[in-house]
Amino acid sequence: MSEAVSALEGATYEGYCTVSDRGPVGMVTLRGDLGSEGLAKAVKAATGLALPGQGAIVGKGGVSLAWMSPDELMLFCAHQDAPGLAAGLAKALADQHALVADVSDARAVLRLEGTAVREVMAKLTPADVAPGAFGPGQMRRTRIAQVAAGFWMPDETSFDVIVFRSVARYAFDLMANAARPGGEVGLFAPS
């Protein structure tokens, strides 16, 4: 088996916020009836997590589960754990109308860190990232510039952004440009 390589090979940019490649991240997409008791039980058995509500992300012990759409979840885990989790979920859901796929190598995860992360994201996305409108525990699928993306806040000073691997460099460069020193506008500044 070959060694996993991230799309950006650990790239980092230091501006008034830091943009970095999170490296290889395990990602398993699960499509099915999110109201199904069988699906909820299979996910709980595999991950220890209850299904997240609409627009939410839940996590425990290095595993996170995000609501992506009315019939889709995304499981984030250690890269090496994704194939086993995908196989286990597929087996547990074999008697249901469901699709489970390891999409780890098709996506990239970028991290934005710093006290002005909301300002940087507000420059790039039409989604409302103001305090009170978006925060930890929430997941948003939207775009950054013209690139499809999803993002969440692990804490108040960071965003994790998921994009297709093919546009990872473009997304990284967008975020780095938005975080360039001298580009601060004071949006969401503490009062």
matplotlib code that plots the C-alpha trace (Angstrom):
import matplotlib.pyplot as plt

x = [0.0, 1.3, 1.7, -1.0, 0.0, -2.1, -3.0, -0.7, 2.0, 1.8, 1.7, 1.4, 0.9, 1.4, -0.6, -2.8, -4.4, -2.6, -3.7, -2.5, -3.0, -4.4, -2.6, -4.3, -7.7, -10.0, -13.4, -16.3, -19.5, -22.8, -26.0, -29.3, -32.4, -31.2, -34.5, -33.9, -33.4, -31.1, -28.8, -28.6, -27.8, -25.1, -23.5, -23.5, -22.0, -19.2, -18.4, -19.9, -21.7, -25.4, -26.5, -26.0, -28.9, -29.4, -26.4, -24.5, -21.2, -20.6, -17.3, -15.6, -12.2, -10.8, -13.9, -16.5, -19.7, -21.2, -24.7, -24.1, -27.6, -31.0, -29.7, -25.9, -23.4, -19.6, -17.5, -14.1, -11.4, -7.8, -6.8, -5.8, -9.1, -11.4, -11.3, -12.2, -15.0, -16.4, -16.4, -18.0, -20.7, -21.4, -21.7, -24.0, -26.2, -26.3, -30.0, -30.9, -30.9, -27.6, -24.3, -21.0, -17.8, -14.3, -13.7, -10.5, -8.4, -10.9, -11.0, -8.6, -9.1, -7.5, -7.3, -7.6, -6.4, -6.2, -8.3, -9.6, -10.8, -14.3, -13.2, -11.0, -13.9, -16.4, -14.1, -14.6, -18.0, -21.6, -22.5, -23.0, -20.1, -20.9, -20.8, -24.3, -25.0, -22.3, -20.1, -18.6, -20.9, -22.3, -21.5, -22.0, -21.9, -21.5, -18.6, -15.5, -15.1, -16.5, -15.3, -17.7, -16.7, -17.9, -16.6, -17.0, -15.4, -13.6, -13.4, -13.8, -10.5, -10.3, -12.2, -11.7, -12.5, -13.2, -12.8, -12.3, -8.6, -8.5, -9.0, -7.1, -4.2, -6.7, -8.7, -5.4, -4.3, -7.7, -7.5, -3.9, -4.6, -7.6, -5.3, -2.4, -1.0, -2.4, -5.7, -7.4, -10.6, -11.7, -14.8, -16.1, -13.5, -14.1, -15.7]
y = [0.0, 3.4, 6.2, 8.8, 12.2, 15.3, 17.6, 20.4, 18.4, 20.3, 23.8, 26.7, 30.4, 32.9, 36.1, 37.8, 34.4, 31.1, 28.9, 25.3, 21.9, 19.5, 16.6, 13.3, 13.2, 10.2, 11.0, 8.6, 9.8, 8.1, 8.5, 7.2, 7.8, 9.8, 9.2, 5.4, 3.8, 1.2, 3.8, 5.7, 2.4, 1.4, 4.9, 4.8, 1.3, 2.3, 5.8, 6.1, 9.2, 10.0, 11.5, 15.3, 17.5, 19.6, 21.9, 20.4, 18.5, 16.3, 14.7, 12.6, 11.0, 12.1, 11.2, 13.7, 13.3, 16.2, 16.7, 17.5, 17.3, 15.7, 12.3, 12.7, 12.6, 12.9, 11.0, 12.5, 10.3, 9.3, 8.6, 5.0, 4.3, 5.4, 2.1, 0.0, 2.3, 2.5, -1.3, -1.8, 0.7, -0.8, -4.2, -2.9, -1.2, -3.9, -4.5, -0.8, 1.6, 3.3, 4.2, 4.3, 5.4, 6.3, 9.7, 10.5, 10.8, 13.0, 15.8, 18.1, 19.8, 23.2, 24.9, 28.7, 29.8, 33.1, 35.7, 37.2, 33.9, 35.1, 38.2, 36.1, 33.7, 36.6, 37.8, 34.5, 33.1, 34.4, 32.4, 34.5, 33.7, 36.5, 35.6, 34.4, 33.3, 30.6, 28.9, 25.7, 22.7, 24.0, 22.8, 24.8, 23.7, 26.7, 28.0, 30.1, 32.4, 30.1, 26.8, 24.3, 24.0, 23.0, 24.4, 24.2, 25.8, 23.4, 26.4, 30.1, 30.8, 28.3, 27.0, 23.7, 23.9, 20.9, 21.2, 18.9, 17.8, 19.2, 22.8, 22.5, 24.8, 27.4, 27.3, 27.5, 30.5, 32.3, 31.8, 33.0, 36.1, 36.9, 36.6, 38.7, 41.2, 44.7, 43.3, 43.5, 45.5, 45.0, 43.1, 41.3, 43.0, 42.7, 45.7]
z = [0.0, -0.9, 1.6, 1.7, 0.4, 0.9, -2.0, -0.7, 1.0, 4.3, 2.9, 5.4, 5.0, 7.9, 7.5, 10.0, 10.2, 9.4, 6.5, 6.5, 4.9, 7.5, 5.7, 4.9, 6.6, 6.4, 4.9, 4.5, 2.8, 3.8, 1.9, 3.0, 5.0, 7.9, 9.7, 9.6, 13.0, 11.4, 9.9, 13.2, 15.0, 12.4, 12.7, 16.5, 16.6, 14.1, 15.5, 19.0, 17.7, 17.4, 14.0, 13.9, 13.3, 10.2, 9.6, 12.5, 13.2, 16.2, 17.3, 19.9, 20.2, 16.8, 14.9, 13.6, 11.8, 9.7, 8.3, 4.6, 3.2, 4.0, 2.9, 3.4, 6.2, 6.1, 8.6, 9.4, 11.0, 10.8, 7.2, 7.9, 9.7, 6.7, 4.7, 7.8, 8.9, 5.3, 5.0, 8.5, 7.7, 4.3, 5.9, 8.6, 6.1, 3.5, 4.0, 3.6, 0.7, 1.5, -0.1, 1.8, 0.1, 1.3, -0.4, 1.5, -1.6, -3.4, -0.9, 1.0, 4.3, 5.0, 8.4, 9.0, 12.5, 14.3, 16.1, 12.8, 11.1, 10.7, 8.8, 6.4, 5.8, 5.3, 2.5, 0.7, 1.3, 1.0, 4.1, 7.3, 9.6, 12.1, 15.8, 16.7, 13.1, 12.9, 15.4, 16.7, 16.3, 13.0, 9.4, 6.3, 2.7, 0.4, -1.6, -1.2, -4.2, -6.9, -5.4, -3.8, -0.1, 3.3, 6.6, 10.3, 13.4, 15.7, 18.1, 18.1, 16.4, 13.6, 10.6, 8.8, 5.1, 2.9, -0.9, -3.8, -4.1, -7.6, -6.4, -3.1, -4.3, -5.6, -2.3, -0.3, -2.3, -1.9, 1.8, 2.0, -0.1, 2.2, 5.2, 3.9, 6.4, 5.7, 4.6, 8.0, 7.9, 11.6, 10.7, 13.8, 16.0, 19.7, 21.2]

ax = plt.figure().add_subplot(projection="3d")
ax.plot(x, y, z, "-o")
ax.set_aspect("equal")
plt.show()
